[in-house]
Every structure is written in structure tokens, then in C-alpha cells.
């Protein structure tokens, strides 16, 4: 893990805090071997996935039409980002292993030594997603490669795509990342919605985008795993640091998104010049529709 991946304090990072199930899962995670014992992780993953799969069932999740899905996505459920191409399956237990590895790395990182497991959870999920797909953010090139992959794979008699085919390929975009985030949130005991909206706006114009919607004891949140908060070197455009993009919203806004409305939030990124001076840039983002 890059030493530049420092702890982001709660002042700039919203930490979800959810139900008794989440607290129970945190207790179980505390007992996992912080040295990264593979056998204990595998046993933990298998037991947890059996629990989750027993409470869900295979189905087709068509994001363009069924624009929200609540809870864990069964590994045999086909998630379709478009009706024109094959969907994908969240059928790789390595997703959860990568997340637990990310959590172990954070626990063993000196800059995170005084951070509680609850505080580091959102970053562990974000970091695990980036490690699994091999890309922190999604650019226009990422999107083009992703679409070409779906086009090349899809035919009249082709099977759904395994999420394994995206591992380390640096072409994960919103549909895959938000779906994986949905299951990682379920894995640690946080209920969420996978949302696909047609009128999201980040720079200009409306666009379709998948993200997650959370209702927790601490409040209501939008979580966008594809577009994290970034700290960027102004001279080289290199990403120095990043953190999960989690936006607090009201209950009214939460229900508005569920019913097809839109919500505007403020997103912040940091830019560092050659002198080390940091400038924060605030932009508006629109989710929903």
C-alpha cells in the first residue's frame, strides 16, 4: 500500500454507523488475525456468504429499468447495465478477500494506528474496491474499454459475465463498482440500495450513473465508489491520496432519490502545487433522476 494513503479525519470523511448487525460484524472482524491469516479469512468469508445467500435469491437486476435494488446481490443474480449487452455476476469470493486484505493493510499502517475499525471501514471498502478492479477512478478511456469489453463478449447465446473478468483489468466503472460496494456493505452488516439514475450530473449534461444509498442510525448518505475524493498533484495530475465520496443527505432527499428525484451535493478535491500548498476545489454534483 502506498505510504501516501493517509488517514482522513472524520472532519472530511463521513463514517457510516448502522444497525446492531453492523456492530456485531465489527466485533467479529476485530477477532480476525491482523497478521492476515488466510485460513481464518477464508472461513470467515464462507460463513458470512452462506448467511447472506440464505436470505436472498437469484434474480435479474436490470439497472436501466429497475433503478434500485435493496440489500445483498445473490451471486447468481445477473446485473445488467444495458439491455443490449450481457449482464455480470457477483460470483467471486475474492472480492471479499481483497476487502479483508485492504482492512488488514490499514490496521497495520502506522498512519492508521489510532483509528478505530468503525472509523476505517468506509476507507477499507473504497480501498478494497480499487484493489480488486485495479483502478481508483474511471476516466473516459476506462468507460470506452469497459463498453468494448461488453460488446465483444455479448452474443445471442453468451452467458453472463463473471465479475472475475474485471479483476485487475483497470476497466471497472460505476455499474460494477457500485454493485460490489453494495455487497461489501451487506457483508459488514450495512443495508443499502444500489441506485441507477439517468440524470446525474458531474461536469456538464445528464448521464446515467450507478451508486449506493444508505439509511443508517447516523443518518442518510449517498456513497459513490466510482468517484472518490481526490488529492492531486497539480503539476503531474498524479493522485496523491483519496477517500470515499460519502455525502450526508436528509431523509426527504433520501426518499426523493428512491422515487426518481434529484439531489445536489458538494464534492471537494484537493490540488497540491510544487510548493506543497494545498488548494481545495468545491464542485456541485447531482444524483438521481
Residue frames as qw, qx, qy, qz and C-alpha x, y, z in Angstrom:
[[0.000, 0.888, 0.461, 0.000, 0.00, 0.00, 0.00],
 [0.362, 0.605, -0.040, 0.708, 1.29, 3.44, -0.87],
 [0.385, -0.293, -0.496, 0.721, 2.53, 5.40, 2.14],
 [0.075, -0.128, -0.113, -0.982, 0.60, 8.38, 0.74],
 [0.495, -0.452, -0.610, -0.422, -2.67, 6.69, 1.68],
 [0.099, 0.127, -0.598, 0.785, -3.04, 8.51, 4.98],
 [0.074, -0.538, -0.797, 0.264, -5.93, 8.53, 7.37],
 [0.076, -0.441, -0.260, -0.856, -8.57, 11.12, 6.51],
 [0.031, 0.070, 0.669, -0.739, -10.07, 12.51, 9.70],
 [0.108, 0.560, 0.817, -0.087, -13.83, 12.36, 10.38],
 [0.082, 0.651, 0.120, -0.745, -14.00, 16.10, 9.67],
 [0.311, 0.483, -0.476, -0.666, -13.60, 15.34, 5.97],
 [0.325, 0.056, -0.906, -0.264, -14.81, 11.74, 5.88],
 [0.695, -0.235, 0.107, -0.671, -18.34, 10.73, 6.85],
 [0.056, 0.205, -0.970, 0.118, -18.30, 7.41, 8.69],
 [0.651, -0.250, -0.442, -0.564, -21.46, 5.32, 8.28],
 [0.115, -0.154, 0.837, -0.512, -22.79, 3.87, 11.52],
 [0.548, -0.122, -0.554, -0.615, -25.59, 1.39, 11.15],
 [0.797, -0.362, -0.181, -0.450, -27.57, -1.31, 12.87],
 [0.709, -0.504, 0.472, -0.144, -26.88, -3.94, 15.52],
 [0.942, 0.264, 0.154, 0.135, -25.89, -6.26, 12.68],
 [0.452, 0.771, -0.250, 0.372, -23.08, -3.85, 11.76],
 [0.339, -0.735, 0.478, -0.341, -21.86, -3.65, 15.37],
 [0.909, -0.183, 0.368, -0.075, -21.89, -7.45, 15.59],
 [0.839, 0.483, 0.009, 0.252, -19.89, -7.72, 12.37],
 [0.138, 0.842, -0.376, 0.360, -17.35, -5.20, 13.67],
 [0.645, -0.550, 0.484, -0.218, -16.86, -7.39, 16.75],
 [0.951, 0.122, 0.270, 0.087, -16.27, -10.43, 14.55],
 [0.610, 0.717, -0.126, 0.312, -13.82, -8.54, 12.35],
 [0.235, -0.834, 0.425, -0.263, -11.87, -7.46, 15.44],
 [0.795, -0.347, 0.495, -0.058, -11.18, -11.12, 16.15],
 [0.857, 0.501, -0.017, 0.124, -9.77, -11.81, 12.70],
 [0.754, -0.311, 0.118, 0.566, -5.99, -12.26, 12.76],
 [0.139, 0.946, -0.050, -0.287, -4.48, -8.85, 11.93],
 [0.364, -0.488, 0.657, 0.444, -1.42, -10.61, 10.54],
 [0.535, 0.438, -0.375, -0.617, -3.60, -11.65, 7.60],
 [0.386, -0.118, 0.914, -0.050, -4.07, -15.36, 8.34],
 [0.343, 0.126, -0.603, -0.709, -5.52, -16.76, 5.10],
 [0.264, -0.228, -0.937, -0.033, -7.34, -19.73, 6.64],
 [0.019, -0.470, -0.626, 0.623, -9.25, -17.61, 9.15],
 [0.239, 0.370, -0.146, -0.885, -10.23, -15.12, 6.45],
 [0.326, 0.027, -0.789, -0.520, -11.47, -17.85, 4.12],
 [0.193, -0.352, -0.892, 0.208, -13.54, -19.44, 6.87],
 [0.066, 0.470, 0.366, -0.801, -15.00, -16.06, 7.83],
 [0.280, 0.270, -0.406, -0.827, -15.90, -15.27, 4.20],
 [0.294, -0.109, -0.897, -0.311, -17.54, -18.64, 3.58],
 [0.125, -0.434, -0.794, 0.407, -19.66, -18.43, 6.73],
 [0.127, 0.474, 0.176, -0.853, -20.75, -14.85, 6.07],
 [0.295, 0.192, -0.564, -0.747, -21.62, -15.51, 2.42],
 [0.216, -0.255, -0.940, -0.076, -23.71, -18.54, 3.42],
 [0.001, -0.509, -0.584, 0.632, -25.67, -16.28, 5.78],
 [0.196, 0.458, -0.114, -0.860, -26.23, -13.64, 3.11],
 [0.259, 0.094, -0.773, -0.571, -27.12, -16.08, 0.33],
 [0.096, -0.331, -0.927, 0.150, -29.69, -17.79, 2.55],
 [0.094, 0.632, 0.463, -0.614, -31.61, -14.50, 2.80],
 [0.276, 0.571, -0.278, -0.722, -31.51, -13.66, -0.93],
 [0.757, 0.286, 0.588, 0.014, -32.45, -15.31, -4.19],
 [0.365, -0.057, 0.544, 0.753, -31.19, -15.22, -7.79],
 [0.345, 0.793, 0.439, -0.244, -32.89, -12.64, -9.99],
 [0.507, 0.416, 0.269, 0.706, -32.23, -10.38, -12.95],
 [0.196, -0.758, -0.224, 0.581, -31.40, -6.82, -11.93],
 [0.471, 0.555, 0.377, 0.573, -31.88, -4.58, -14.96],
 [0.321, -0.385, -0.220, 0.837, -30.38, -1.25, -13.91],
 [0.023, -0.109, -0.329, -0.938, -31.97, 0.83, -16.73],
 [0.464, -0.418, -0.534, -0.570, -35.49, -0.30, -15.71],
 [0.702, -0.609, -0.363, 0.072, -35.35, -1.50, -12.10],
 [0.306, 0.746, -0.241, 0.540, -33.42, 1.53, -10.97],
 [0.277, -0.615, 0.557, -0.485, -33.00, 0.42, -7.37],
 [0.807, -0.072, -0.586, -0.016, -32.16, -2.84, -5.61],
 [0.466, -0.722, 0.312, -0.405, -32.10, -3.28, -1.85],
 [0.787, -0.442, 0.418, -0.102, -29.62, -5.45, 0.02],
 [0.446, -0.399, 0.745, 0.294, -27.25, -8.27, -0.90],
 [0.647, 0.497, -0.327, -0.477, -27.00, -9.29, -4.55],
 [0.907, -0.107, 0.404, -0.042, -27.04, -13.09, -4.88],
 [0.291, -0.496, 0.651, 0.496, -24.00, -14.47, -6.77],
 [0.354, 0.254, 0.828, 0.353, -26.33, -15.99, -9.37],
 [0.241, 0.833, 0.371, -0.333, -28.20, -12.73, -9.96],
 [0.545, 0.320, 0.353, 0.689, -27.46, -11.15, -13.34],
 [0.079, -0.761, -0.170, 0.620, -26.87, -7.40, -13.09],
 [0.531, 0.495, 0.466, 0.506, -27.49, -5.78, -16.48],
 [0.186, -0.496, -0.035, 0.847, -26.18, -2.27, -17.10],
 [0.354, 0.365, -0.335, -0.794, -27.78, -2.27, -20.57],
 [0.815, 0.223, 0.430, -0.319, -30.38, -4.40, -22.31],
 [0.643, 0.684, -0.290, -0.186, -28.10, -4.51, -25.37],
 [0.394, 0.506, -0.742, 0.195, -25.28, -6.48, -23.72],
 [0.708, -0.236, -0.655, 0.116, -24.83, -9.32, -21.24],
 [0.476, -0.819, 0.092, -0.308, -25.04, -8.67, -17.52],
 [0.354, 0.460, -0.725, 0.369, -22.48, -9.62, -14.90],
 [0.800, -0.443, -0.399, -0.069, -22.49, -11.87, -11.84],
 [0.192, -0.758, 0.482, -0.395, -21.02, -11.04, -8.42],
 [0.980, -0.083, -0.132, -0.119, -19.72, -14.60, -8.19],
 [0.636, 0.411, -0.460, 0.463, -16.13, -14.13, -6.97],
 [0.679, -0.675, -0.251, 0.141, -15.34, -14.61, -3.28],
 [0.625, 0.068, -0.059, 0.776, -12.03, -12.88, -3.99],
 [0.068, -0.727, -0.173, -0.661, -13.98, -9.60, -3.77],
 [0.640, -0.737, -0.078, -0.204, -14.39, -10.16, -0.03],
 [0.854, -0.205, -0.030, 0.478, -10.86, -11.48, 0.41],
 [0.425, 0.441, 0.050, 0.789, -9.48, -8.33, -1.24],
 [0.317, -0.783, -0.100, -0.526, -11.59, -6.20, 1.11],
 [0.807, -0.584, -0.047, 0.075, -10.32, -8.05, 4.19],
 [0.751, 0.076, 0.012, 0.655, -6.74, -7.70, 2.90],
 [0.139, 0.652, 0.070, 0.742, -7.33, -3.96, 2.49],
 [0.575, -0.757, -0.087, -0.297, -8.67, -3.80, 6.05],
 [0.874, -0.324, -0.035, 0.360, -5.60, -5.63, 7.34],
 [0.555, 0.359, 0.033, 0.749, -3.30, -3.23, 5.48],
 [0.152, -0.758, -0.053, -0.632, -5.00, -0.24, 7.05],
 [0.765, -0.636, -0.071, -0.074, -4.82, -1.80, 10.52],
 [0.845, -0.208, 0.062, 0.490, -1.09, -2.41, 10.08],
 [0.401, 0.633, 0.079, 0.657, -0.36, 1.02, 8.56],
 [0.406, -0.213, -0.431, 0.777, 1.32, 3.36, 11.13],
 [0.094, -0.122, -0.070, -0.986, -0.72, 6.34, 9.98],
 [0.612, -0.335, -0.413, -0.586, -3.91, 4.45, 10.87],
 [0.419, 0.029, -0.823, 0.381, -2.75, 3.02, 14.21],
 [0.068, 0.159, 0.579, -0.797, -5.06, 5.17, 16.36],
 [0.490, 0.045, -0.291, -0.821, -8.09, 4.78, 14.08],
 [0.592, 0.004, 0.696, -0.407, -10.92, 2.51, 15.19],
 [0.279, 0.135, 0.890, 0.333, -12.25, -0.26, 12.99],
 [0.245, 0.748, 0.588, -0.186, -15.56, 1.60, 12.71],
 [0.052, 0.845, -0.100, -0.523, -13.79, 4.76, 11.51],
 [0.108, -0.464, 0.703, 0.527, -11.68, 2.97, 8.91],
 [0.573, 0.276, 0.770, -0.054, -14.50, 0.83, 7.48],
 [0.522, 0.793, 0.193, -0.248, -15.59, 3.20, 4.69],
 [0.132, 0.789, -0.540, -0.262, -11.98, 3.63, 3.55],
 [0.418, -0.227, 0.876, 0.083, -11.38, -0.14, 3.68],
 [0.624, 0.513, 0.578, -0.116, -14.37, -0.67, 1.38],
 [0.392, 0.885, -0.098, -0.231, -13.18, 2.05, -1.01],
 [0.102, -0.677, 0.707, 0.178, -9.60, 0.78, -0.95],
 [0.562, -0.015, 0.827, 0.003, -10.72, -2.83, -1.45],
 [0.633, 0.672, 0.348, -0.165, -12.80, -1.89, -4.50],
 [0.266, 0.875, -0.356, -0.192, -9.84, -0.07, -6.06],
 [0.302, -0.479, 0.819, 0.093, -7.51, -3.01, -5.33],
 [0.668, 0.222, 0.706, -0.076, -9.92, -5.53, -6.86],
 [0.611, 0.744, 0.265, -0.042, -10.56, -3.68, -10.12],
 [0.697, 0.000, 0.188, 0.692, -7.09, -2.14, -10.38],
 [0.178, 0.462, 0.190, 0.848, -8.34, 1.43, -10.90],
 [0.110, -0.310, -0.541, 0.774, -9.19, 4.09, -8.32],
 [0.348, 0.522, 0.150, -0.764, -11.25, 6.26, -10.66],
 [0.595, 0.413, 0.657, 0.209, -12.98, 5.81, -14.01],
 [0.025, -0.485, 0.267, 0.832, -11.92, 8.00, -16.95],
 [0.664, 0.505, -0.082, -0.546, -13.39, 8.31, -20.44],
 [0.379, 0.457, -0.788, -0.160, -10.81, 5.75, -21.58],
 [0.199, -0.068, 0.913, -0.349, -11.88, 3.37, -18.81],
 [0.593, 0.376, 0.400, -0.589, -15.51, 3.71, -19.89],
 [0.591, 0.551, -0.395, -0.436, -14.64, 3.09, -23.56],
 [0.211, 0.334, -0.918, 0.020, -12.64, -0.05, -22.74],
 [0.361, 0.088, 0.783, -0.498, -15.45, -1.26, -20.48],
 [0.662, 0.454, 0.154, -0.576, -18.10, -0.82, -23.19],
 [0.501, 0.519, -0.627, -0.295, -15.92, -2.51, -25.80],
 [0.055, -0.210, 0.953, -0.212, -15.43, -5.48, -23.46],
 [0.531, 0.276, 0.608, -0.521, -19.20, -5.91, -23.09],
 [0.633, 0.565, -0.161, -0.504, -19.73, -5.59, -26.87],
 [0.333, 0.475, -0.802, -0.138, -17.03, -8.17, -27.64],
 [0.172, -0.099, 0.926, -0.322, -18.40, -10.60, -25.07],
 [0.539, 0.299, 0.489, -0.617, -22.12, -10.39, -25.85],
 [0.216, 0.089, -0.774, -0.589, -23.87, -12.57, -28.41],
 [0.669, -0.207, -0.306, -0.645, -27.24, -14.25, -28.82],
 [0.895, -0.239, -0.368, -0.076, -26.19, -17.31, -26.78],
 [0.387, 0.412, -0.557, 0.609, -23.48, -15.95, -24.47],
 [0.576, -0.525, -0.583, 0.230, -23.59, -16.42, -20.70],
 [0.244, -0.965, -0.035, -0.089, -23.48, -13.61, -18.14],
 [0.469, 0.612, -0.438, 0.462, -20.03, -12.20, -17.45],
 [0.731, -0.457, -0.380, 0.335, -18.27, -13.18, -14.23],
 [0.167, -0.982, 0.090, -0.027, -17.03, -10.25, -12.17],
 [0.771, -0.363, 0.338, 0.399, -13.73, -12.20, -12.17],
 [0.636, 0.478, 0.335, 0.505, -13.22, -10.99, -15.74],
 [0.052, 0.936, 0.041, 0.345, -12.87, -7.43, -14.42],
 [0.715, -0.655, 0.052, 0.239, -10.34, -8.22, -11.69],
 [0.532, -0.486, 0.320, 0.615, -7.09, -6.22, -12.13],
 [0.520, 0.449, 0.536, 0.491, -8.17, -5.16, -15.65],
 [0.162, -0.333, -0.059, 0.927, -8.50, -1.43, -14.77],
 [0.167, -0.198, -0.540, -0.801, -11.86, -1.13, -16.51],
 [0.172, -0.523, -0.795, 0.256, -14.31, -1.19, -13.60],
 [0.078, -0.336, -0.134, -0.929, -16.87, 1.62, -13.89],
 [0.394, -0.252, 0.325, -0.822, -19.97, 2.63, -11.93],
 [0.845, -0.102, -0.260, -0.456, -22.16, -0.43, -12.55],
 [0.795, 0.060, -0.561, 0.224, -19.53, -2.94, -11.42],
 [0.258, 0.254, -0.536, 0.762, -18.11, -0.80, -8.59],
 [0.468, -0.278, 0.193, -0.816, -21.46, 0.17, -7.08],
 [0.885, -0.112, -0.336, -0.302, -22.66, -3.46, -7.25],
 [0.676, 0.102, -0.584, 0.437, -19.51, -4.66, -5.49],
 [0.030, -0.295, 0.408, -0.863, -19.88, -1.85, -2.94],
 [0.703, -0.278, -0.121, -0.643, -23.47, -2.98, -2.34],
 [0.905, -0.117, -0.408, -0.014, -22.31, -6.48, -1.43],
 [0.482, 0.198, -0.527, 0.671, -19.37, -5.29, 0.67],
 [0.309, -0.353, 0.234, -0.852, -21.74, -3.08, 2.65],
 [0.862, -0.227, -0.197, -0.409, -24.05, -6.08, 3.16],
 [0.768, 0.145, -0.550, 0.295, -21.00, -8.18, 4.08],
 [0.269, 0.147, -0.543, 0.782, -20.21, -5.90, 7.04],
 [0.131, -0.510, -0.784, 0.329, -23.86, -5.51, 8.05],
 [0.099, 0.419, 0.077, -0.899, -24.86, -2.19, 6.48],
 [0.464, 0.562, 0.684, 0.026, -28.08, -2.18, 4.45],
 [0.009, -0.483, 0.242, 0.841, -28.04, -0.11, 1.27],
 [0.682, 0.618, 0.331, -0.208, -29.72, 0.43, -2.08],
 [0.436, -0.069, 0.546, 0.712, -27.98, 0.02, -5.41],
 [0.320, 0.773, 0.292, -0.463, -29.29, 3.00, -7.38],
 [0.441, 0.127, 0.526, 0.716, -29.09, 3.67, -11.11],
 [0.152, 0.782, 0.313, -0.518, -30.12, 7.20, -12.11],
 [0.602, 0.519, 0.427, 0.430, -30.41, 8.75, -15.55],
 [0.139, 0.908, 0.115, 0.378, -29.94, 12.42, -14.65],
 [0.672, -0.562, -0.017, 0.482, -26.74, 12.51, -12.60],
 [0.395, 0.871, -0.030, 0.290, -24.50, 15.48, -13.36],
 [0.758, -0.416, -0.014, 0.502, -20.79, 15.82, -12.58],
 [0.350, -0.204, 0.246, 0.881, -19.29, 18.22, -15.14],
 [0.357, 0.282, -0.134, -0.880, -21.92, 19.02, -17.74],
 [0.593, 0.072, -0.582, -0.553, -25.01, 17.33, -19.12],
 [0.808, -0.251, 0.319, -0.428, -27.09, 14.49, -17.71],
 [0.429, 0.375, -0.816, -0.097, -25.70, 10.99, -17.59],
 [0.892, -0.296, -0.261, -0.222, -26.67, 7.58, -16.26],
 [0.170, 0.539, -0.691, 0.450, -24.76, 6.56, -13.16],
 [0.797, -0.353, -0.485, -0.067, -24.85, 3.79, -10.53],
 [0.068, 0.475, -0.549, 0.684, -24.12, 4.47, -6.85],
 [0.434, -0.302, -0.824, 0.201, -25.30, 3.47, -3.38],
 [0.340, -0.582, -0.028, -0.738, -27.86, 4.93, -1.00],
 [0.433, -0.063, -0.794, 0.422, -27.58, 4.26, 2.76],
 [0.491, -0.666, -0.089, -0.555, -30.00, 4.71, 5.65],
 [0.584, 0.052, -0.665, 0.462, -28.14, 4.32, 8.95],
 [0.463, -0.692, -0.478, 0.280, -28.51, 5.18, 12.62],
 [0.380, -0.391, 0.004, 0.839, -26.23, 8.14, 11.97],
 [0.305, 0.614, 0.006, -0.728, -28.29, 9.46, 9.08],
 [0.779, 0.526, 0.341, -0.026, -28.80, 9.16, 5.33],
 [0.276, -0.626, 0.494, 0.536, -25.97, 9.09, 2.79],
 [0.783, 0.603, -0.106, -0.109, -25.09, 8.87, -0.88],
 [0.581, -0.504, 0.553, 0.320, -21.98, 6.76, -1.48],
 [0.690, 0.694, -0.129, -0.163, -20.31, 6.96, -4.89],
 [0.795, -0.373, 0.384, 0.286, -17.48, 4.36, -5.04],
 [0.723, 0.470, 0.287, 0.416, -16.56, 5.30, -8.63],
 [0.260, 0.748, -0.001, 0.611, -15.72, 8.96, -7.96],
 [0.636, -0.512, -0.389, 0.426, -13.85, 9.30, -4.65],
 [0.129, -0.983, 0.086, 0.094, -12.50, 12.49, -3.08],
 [0.840, 0.295, -0.040, 0.454, -9.03, 13.03, -4.57],
 [0.304, -0.853, 0.204, 0.371, -5.83, 14.78, -3.61],
 [0.792, 0.514, 0.199, 0.264, -3.96, 15.52, -6.86],
 [0.489, -0.395, 0.219, 0.746, -0.50, 16.83, -7.75],
 [0.361, 0.819, 0.150, -0.419, -1.21, 19.90, -9.88],
 [0.045, 0.684, -0.575, -0.447, 1.96, 19.55, -11.94],
 [0.004, 0.230, -0.939, -0.255, 1.69, 15.87, -12.86],
 [0.700, -0.100, -0.227, -0.670, -2.05, 15.13, -12.35],
 [0.457, 0.067, -0.872, 0.164, -0.93, 12.20, -10.19],
 [0.665, -0.600, -0.254, -0.365, -3.31, 11.04, -7.45],
 [0.134, 0.493, -0.661, 0.549, -1.55, 11.54, -4.13],
 [0.123, 0.075, 0.836, -0.529, -4.33, 10.43, -1.82],
 [0.418, -0.247, -0.520, -0.703, -8.03, 9.61, -1.92],
 [0.193, 0.063, 0.775, -0.599, -11.01, 8.94, 0.29],
 [0.115, 0.444, 0.877, 0.143, -14.57, 7.64, -0.12],
 [0.170, -0.181, -0.184, -0.951, -17.14, 10.07, -1.53],
 [0.234, -0.488, -0.830, 0.133, -19.92, 9.82, 1.06],
 [0.070, -0.313, -0.068, -0.945, -22.41, 12.68, 1.17],
 [0.046, 0.335, 0.774, -0.535, -24.84, 13.24, 4.07],
 [0.222, -0.291, -0.470, -0.803, -28.39, 13.95, 2.92],
 [0.451, -0.103, 0.415, -0.783, -31.75, 14.46, 4.64],
 [0.418, 0.201, 0.872, -0.159, -34.48, 11.83, 4.98],
 [0.516, 0.695, 0.230, -0.445, -36.53, 13.85, 2.50],
 [0.289, 0.693, -0.549, -0.367, -33.67, 13.78, -0.03],
 [0.242, -0.202, 0.949, 0.013, -33.17, 10.06, 0.59],
 [0.498, 0.430, 0.712, -0.244, -36.81, 9.36, -0.26],
 [0.414, 0.765, -0.080, -0.487, -36.66, 11.75, -3.21],
 [0.105, 0.520, -0.784, -0.322, -33.83, 9.76, -4.84],
 [0.324, 0.066, 0.939, -0.090, -35.68, 6.48, -4.22],
 [0.450, 0.627, 0.573, -0.274, -38.68, 7.96, -6.04],
 [0.595, 0.506, 0.402, 0.477, -36.74, 9.36, -9.01],
 [0.037, -0.997, -0.060, 0.017, -35.99, 12.87, -7.74],
 [0.647, 0.471, -0.242, 0.549, -32.61, 14.62, -7.79],
 [0.565, -0.793, -0.076, 0.217, -30.31, 15.85, -5.02],
 [0.451, 0.764, -0.252, 0.386, -27.39, 18.27, -5.33],
 [0.780, -0.553, -0.046, 0.288, -24.31, 17.76, -3.14],
 [0.102, 0.925, -0.366, -0.004, -20.93, 19.47, -2.74],
 [0.960, 0.030, -0.023, 0.276, -17.85, 17.47, -3.71],
 [0.148, -0.930, 0.322, 0.097, -14.35, 18.52, -2.68],
 [0.905, 0.208, -0.063, 0.367, -10.96, 17.65, -4.19],
 [0.395, -0.832, 0.182, 0.343, -7.53, 18.93, -3.21],
 [0.726, 0.617, -0.044, 0.301, -4.77, 20.13, -5.55],
 [0.617, -0.664, 0.140, 0.399, -1.16, 20.43, -4.42],
 [0.456, 0.871, -0.177, 0.048, 1.33, 22.67, -6.22],
 [0.729, 0.366, -0.410, 0.408, 5.16, 22.39, -6.36],
 [0.013, -0.537, 0.466, -0.702, 5.48, 24.34, -3.08],
 [0.228, -0.163, -0.912, 0.299, 3.22, 21.89, -1.29],
 [0.300, 0.105, 0.262, -0.911, 0.44, 24.42, -0.91],
 [0.113, 0.325, 0.936, 0.067, -2.97, 22.77, -0.95],
 [0.330, 0.072, -0.086, -0.937, -5.98, 24.30, -2.66],
 [0.314, 0.283, 0.880, -0.217, -9.43, 22.82, -2.17],
 [0.245, 0.018, -0.474, -0.846, -11.86, 22.86, -5.06],
 [0.393, 0.282, 0.726, -0.489, -15.59, 22.54, -4.34],
 [0.230, 0.024, -0.636, -0.737, -17.84, 21.39, -7.18],
 [0.656, 0.070, 0.319, -0.680, -21.55, 20.59, -7.40],
 [0.097, 0.062, -0.953, -0.280, -22.77, 17.11, -8.22],
 [0.664, -0.003, 0.065, -0.745, -26.31, 15.97, -8.90],
 [0.034, -0.049, 0.998, 0.001, -27.53, 12.45, -8.10],
 [0.401, 0.378, 0.705, -0.445, -30.87, 10.97, -9.05],
 [0.426, 0.453, -0.238, -0.746, -33.44, 11.33, -11.75]]
